[in-house]
Amino acid sequence: MGIIDDLKSQYKSGGIEVQLIFWNIGLAIIYFLVEAFSPQAIVQVNYWLLLSSSPSELIFKPWTLLTYAFFHGGIMHLIFNLLVLNFAARLFLTFFTQKQFFGLYLLAAIFSGLIFVLTYFLFAGAGVLIGASGAIMAVVIASATYAPFYQLRLLLIGNVKLWHIAAVFLILDLIQLPTNNMGGHIAHLGGAFFGFLYIKLLQNGTDLSLIITNIINFFTNIFKPKKGTPFKKVHRNPTQPKEKTVSKIVVKDRTQQQIDEILDKISQSGYDSLTKDEKEFLFRAGK
């Protein structure tokens, strides 16, 4: 229970990048177990949650534009992506907020998926996309676009600028485009373009991450439990003859109201603050 409690504490106290890492690891474990023990079930999981290059399937399953980014095709795929995610998120959060990071991550995943569908289906036939690489690539390129000359010290390499790292990622994807993972590299480049676009729009005053923030706020308000109006019991006096009681009640209310106002004035400013008329009224009421 100590390890579980420690993990819960890290999840709650960590930022959105830590929570995304937890989600990716948790879903990957489930995915790998299903893949290992139930080949028939994994076919259904892939069909309903991974992104197909077929536009007709995307229309039928629009949620796959996002769900594909929370699963991975193998343990090494998962480890590499999470290492880069942790690195890229820390860089991005040096300059921007948690909400901007989360918005960029989700929007880049969607944009990378769309690029995959629009290009891979046209040039490479049928296929499916899995993994968060496109969203992570967007975070790397966004950071490099905003602070290209930011200095980093890498083990065994020394000091490098952030744009050098971004350039290496881009060159590797361009070189590997003709390989059998063409769709994955297309998604990476789509994410890179979105990261660049996000920063340029942000510098011009348009924060695309607000799209995600507004959507979250909208659904939060919809499902937020509404406070009921407290029940108020109304007491009614029985109807009395008008000539006998109405005028007396009015006179009594007005007199009491004036007395209350004078007493309030005395409590705030003292008896000497009363006017001559107020003192006389209070004297008559006292009789």
Stockholm file with secondary structure:
# STOCKHOLM 1.0

chainA/1-287         MGIIDDLKSQYKSGGIEVQLIFWNIGLAIIYFLVEAFSPQAIVQVNYWLLLSSSPSELIFKPWTLLTYAFFHGGIMHLIFNLLVLNFAARLFLTFFTQKQFFGLYLLAAIFSGLIFVLTYFLFAGAGVLIGASGAIMAVVIASATYAPFYQLRLLLIGNVKLWHIAAVFLILDLIQLPTNNMGGHIAHLGGAFFGFLYIKLLQNGTDLSLIITNIINFFTNIFKPKKGTPFKKVHRNPTQPKEKTVSKIVVKDRTQQQIDEILDKISQSGYDSLTKDEKEFLFRAGK
#=GR chainA/1-287 SS CHHHHHHHHHHHHSCHHHHHHHHHHHHHHHHHHHHHHCHHHHHHHHHHHSEESCHHHHHHCTTHHHHGGGCCSSHHHHHHHHHHHHHHHHHHHHHSCHHHHHHHHHHHHHHHHHHHHHHHHHHHCSCEECSSHHHHHHHHHHHHHHCTTCEEEETTTEEEEHHHHHHHHHHHHHHTTTSTTHHHHHHHHHHHHHHHHHHHHHHTTCCTTHHHHHHHHHHHHHHSCCCCCCCCCCCCCCCCCHHHHHHHHHHHHHHHHHHHHHHHHHHHHCGGGSCHHHHHHHHHHHC
#=GC SS_cons         CHHHHHHHHHHHHSCHHHHHHHHHHHHHHHHHHHHHHCHHHHHHHHHHHSEESCHHHHHHCTTHHHHGGGCCSSHHHHHHHHHHHHHHHHHHHHHSCHHHHHHHHHHHHHHHHHHHHHHHHHHHCSCEECSSHHHHHHHHHHHHHHCTTCEEEETTTEEEEHHHHHHHHHHHHHHTTTSTTHHHHHHHHHHHHHHHHHHHHHHTTCCTTHHHHHHHHHHHHHHSCCCCCCCCCCCCCCCCCHHHHHHHHHHHHHHHHHHHHHHHHHHHHCGGGSCHHHHHHHHHHHC
//
